Amino acid sequence: MKGSIWRGIVEVGFIIFLFYSNLLMGEFTRSAMGQKMGLLWAFRDIFTLHNFIIAVIAGLVGYLVFESLRKR
């Protein structure tokens, strides 16, 4: 039981990491505001409560989808 909980936390954390890295890349490539304003500005722009809630929900949905596929 402990192993599956730990695996779930790691998988959700990895999905959250991918979400934030995608947002950070977007600040430097799509909007180019990260290049103008700097890295610290980009971090402050993407690390908001709303983005965190979206990342956690996306992580949980992704985990549930992968678990359902794993059980098939």
N, C-alpha and C positions, 0 to 999 in steps of 0.2 A: 504494500500500500504506500509506504514512504517513497519507494522508487518511482511509482507512477505520478505522485504529486510533484516530486522533484523534476521529473521529466516534463510535466505540464508547465511548471514555472519556467524552466529553461526554454521550452518551445515558444511560449507566449512572450518571454523576454526577447527572444531572437526576432520574432515578428515585429515587436515594438522597435527594436534596433533598426530593422530594415525600413520601417515606416519613417523614422526620424532621419535616417541617412538619405532616403529618397527626398524628403523635404529639404534637407540641407543642400543636396545637389541641385534641386530646383531653384534655390536662392542664388546659386552661382551661375547656372546655365540658362534657365528660362527667363527669370525676371532681371537677372544681372544686378539686382540691388545689393547682393552680397559682395560683388566685386567693387561697387561704389562705396558702400558703407562699412565694409570690413567683416571679419569673421565673428567678432563678439556681437555685432549687431544682428548677424544672421542667427546666432544661437538664441539671442533674446527674442527674435521674431518667431522662431519655430517652437521654442519650449514654452507653450502656453497651456493653460488648463484645458481649453477646448481641444487642442491637438492631443493632449495626453488622454483625454476621455475617448477620443476617436481611436487612438492607437491601442488602448486597452480593449475596447470593443472589437476592433479588427483582429487583435491578437487572440481573443477568446473565440471568435467565430472561426478564425483560421485553425486554431487548435481543435475545435469540435469537428470541423470538416476533415482534417487529417486523421483524427481518431476514428471517425466513422469509416473512412477509406481503409484504415489499417485493420479494422475488425472484419472487413469483407473478405 
